[in-house]
């Protein structure tokens, strides 16, 4: 469904809700919209919780009339959406870019986040990582997403996933190349925007229960020499956080190993509720 939100402008957000119980908001990453990336999460989690999903501005079926792209803007949008829905406190789950948005939102509105889940994301890029993001944005701006697809797949999925789950790879490729699903202009603009935020020094301000999840074969989000570096920095920075590493999981660990990822999330939420 489409929901109209209003803050500094009117935005039409593609939104869905399923299930009953504790409110959980899932925030997607770059490459797949919310309605695609959470395909293995919503049916399972909705058996236990009320699950909210939405496309961030400029992606999927959400518009971006003013052409604004920044993590802070996405956090503003999320706040307006929750206010429109009448949700005062949620469990916030952010994957990759969604993890950037979730960190910003939690720092801005700690009273609205009962618990936080950061999956395959980072508190800020190193200079070499930022350079790669800018380079990728420039390539997409000049050539579109098609020339990047196969390299993106190799860097996104664990070798085991590529060998054992060809249907998942085909699903990702099809939607990554779908310009309505993954608009190249939006994709490039957000890659540039993601080079700006750095929250490592502020992680101590996050005091809600926090779960950090990463795949042990994630080449997509690293701050140093290993796939788990970014997650370890988040874990060390957020007081009392829990770190879970998914074996044979790449950047899309929730799609590659959904049963394990879903079980980790449910266990964490049950612990928070208890």
Secondary structure, DSSP 8 states (H G I E B T S, - for coil): -EEEEESSSEEEEEEEEE-SSSEEEEE--SSS-HHHHTTTTHHHHTTTSEEEEE--TTSTT---TT----HHHHHHHHHHHHHHHT-S-EEEEEETHHHHHHHHHHHH-GGGEEEEEEES--SB--HHHHHHHHHHHHHHHHH-SGGGHHHHHHHHS-HHHHHH-HHHHHHHHHHHS-TTTS-HHHHHHHHHHTTT-B-GGGGGG--SEEEEEEETT--SS-SSSSTTHHHHHHHHHSTT-EEEEETT--TTHHHHTHHHHHHHHHHHHHHHH-
